[in-house]
Amino acid sequence: MRYNVAQLLKAPVGARREYDLDEELHDLDEDVRAIEPLTGHLKLTRTASGILATGRLHTVVTIECRRCAEEFNSPVDFELEEEYMPTVDIQTGARLPTGDIDEALLIDARHTLDLTEVVRQYIVLHREQYPLCDEACAGLCPICGQNLNEGPCGCRDATGDPRWSALRELLEGEE
């Protein structure tokens, strides 16, 4: 997801380039595994100080259920809006001060705007925060670790938490 924006940086403020995305996302990192291409419409607009990237994007990622630890596919839709700043003046070639601008939001010396890291961050922010494979997911047995969606485990919590033993004895005495 790299775009050469040299001509756009030479254009007047408000100039725009538009792209229809259908990009494969190859393992952005170990937590973000996209199983479908990133699709959507991207607009790159010249601003007074850089390039504004906006768009509505969609993909499907594989994530782990928080109850049963099984992987499942989850759609991710988000609206991208970030301003990228050049590191080199397009007219003179002089280096520009970047200050405390995030490195992911910099246009490199060859005038290439790279969306990869920003898209990864947006996917992480917009995917399900508490993912469940199903609302009725039974989770894992706390004793043996059996996936309870596949059926009962057969083990029984006979010992229980020893901190509750005094209360258990009182309850057993009433029976």
C-alpha positions in Angstrom: 0.0 0.0 0.0 2.6 2.4 -1.1 1.8 5.5 -3.3 4.2 7.8 -5.0 2.8 11.3 -4.2 5.5 13.5 -5.8 3.1 14.9 -8.4 0.4 15.5 -5.8 2.9 17.3 -3.6 3.6 19.7 -6.5 -0.2 20.3 -7.0 -2.1 23.1 -5.4 -3.9 22.6 -2.1 -7.1 20.7 -2.6 -5.8 18.5 -5.5 -6.9 14.9 -5.1 -6.1 11.4 -6.3 -8.5 8.6 -5.7 -7.9 4.8 -5.7 -10.1 1.7 -5.4 -8.3 -0.6 -3.0 -8.1 -4.4 -3.3 -4.9 -5.1 -1.5 -3.7 -8.3 0.0 -2.5 -7.8 3.6 0.2 -10.3 4.3 0.6 -10.8 8.0 0.8 -7.2 9.2 1.9 -8.7 12.6 1.3 -11.7 14.7 -2.0 -10.3 16.1 -3.4 -9.1 12.8 -4.0 -11.8 10.2 -6.2 -10.7 7.4 -7.9 -13.5 5.5 -9.5 -11.2 2.9 -8.0 -8.3 0.9 -8.3 -4.8 2.2 -11.0 -3.2 0.0 -12.5 0.2 -0.2 -12.1 3.7 -1.7 -9.0 5.8 -0.8 -8.7 9.6 -1.4 -5.3 11.4 -1.2 -5.8 15.1 -0.9 -3.1 17.8 -1.0 -3.2 20.0 2.1 -1.1 23.1 2.9 1.4 20.9 4.8 1.2 17.4 3.4 -1.3 14.8 2.1 -4.5 13.8 3.8 -5.5 10.2 3.3 -9.2 9.4 3.8 -11.3 6.4 3.0 -13.8 3.7 4.0 -12.0 0.4 4.2 -13.0 -3.3 4.9 -11.3 -6.6 5.6 -11.8 -9.8 7.5 -9.3 -10.9 10.2 -8.8 -14.1 12.1 -9.0 -13.5 15.9 -9.2 -15.7 19.0 -12.4 -16.1 21.0 -11.8 -14.8 24.6 -13.8 -17.7 26.1 -12.8 -20.8 24.2 -9.5 -19.7 22.6 -10.7 -21.0 19.2 -10.0 -18.8 16.1 -12.8 -17.3 14.1 -13.2 -14.8 11.3 -14.4 -11.3 12.1 -15.1 -8.4 9.7 -13.4 -5.1 10.3 -14.8 -1.9 8.8 -13.2 1.5 9.5 -12.9 5.0 8.2 -9.3 6.1 7.7 -8.3 9.8 8.2 -4.6 10.7 8.6 -2.4 13.5 7.4 1.0 12.5 6.1 3.9 14.9 6.2 6.8 15.1 3.7 10.4 14.7 4.9 11.9 16.4 1.9 10.8 19.6 0.2 9.5 18.7 -3.3 10.9 21.8 -4.9 14.4 22.1 -3.4 15.1 18.6 -2.0 16.0 20.1 1.4 15.2 18.0 4.4 12.1 19.2 6.3 11.8 19.2 10.1 9.6 16.3 11.3 9.6 17.2 15.0 7.5 14.7 17.0 5.4 13.4 14.1 4.9 9.6 14.2 7.2 7.9 11.8 4.2 6.0 10.3 2.8 9.4 9.1 5.9 10.5 7.2 6.3 10.6 3.4 9.8 9.2 2.7 12.6 11.0 0.8 11.4 9.4 -2.5 7.9 10.9 -1.9 6.4 7.5 -1.1 3.4 7.5 1.2 3.1 4.0 2.9 -0.3 3.2 4.4 0.7 -0.2 5.9 1.4 0.7 9.5 -1.5 3.1 9.8 -3.9 0.5 8.3 -2.5 -2.1 10.8 -3.2 0.3 13.7 -6.7 1.0 12.5 -7.5 -2.7 12.2 -6.3 -3.3 15.7 -8.4 -0.4 17.0 -11.5 -1.3 15.1 -11.6 -5.1 15.4 -13.7 -6.6 18.2 -12.2 -5.7 21.5 -13.8 -8.6 23.4 -14.2 -11.2 20.6 -16.6 -14.1 21.0 -17.0 -16.8 18.4 -20.6 -17.0 19.4 -22.7 -15.2 22.1 -23.5 -18.6 23.6 -19.9 -19.7 23.7 -19.4 -22.0 26.8 -15.7 -21.4 27.1 -13.2 -23.7 28.6 -13.4 -25.9 31.7 -11.4 -24.2 34.4 -10.2 -27.6 35.7 -9.1 -29.6 32.6 -9.2 -27.0 29.8 -11.8 -28.9 27.7 -13.6 -26.8 25.2 -17.2 -26.9 26.6 -18.7 -26.1 23.2 -17.7 -29.6 22.1 -19.5 -31.2 25.0 -19.2 -31.6 28.8 -15.7 -32.5 30.1 -16.7 -35.1 32.7 -14.4 -33.7 35.4 -15.9 -32.3 38.5 -14.6 -29.6 40.8 -14.5 -31.8 43.9 -11.9 -29.9 45.8 -13.0 -26.4 45.1 -11.3 -23.3 46.4 -9.7 -24.1 49.8 -10.5 -20.6 51.1 -14.2 -21.5 51.0 -13.8 -24.8 53.0 -15.2 -23.4 56.2 -18.3 -22.2 54.5 -18.6 -25.5 52.6 -18.5 -27.4 56.0 -21.2 -25.2 57.4 -23.5 -25.8 54.4 -22.8 -29.5 54.5 -23.7 -29.6 58.2 -27.2 -28.1 57.5 -28.1 -30.9 55.1 
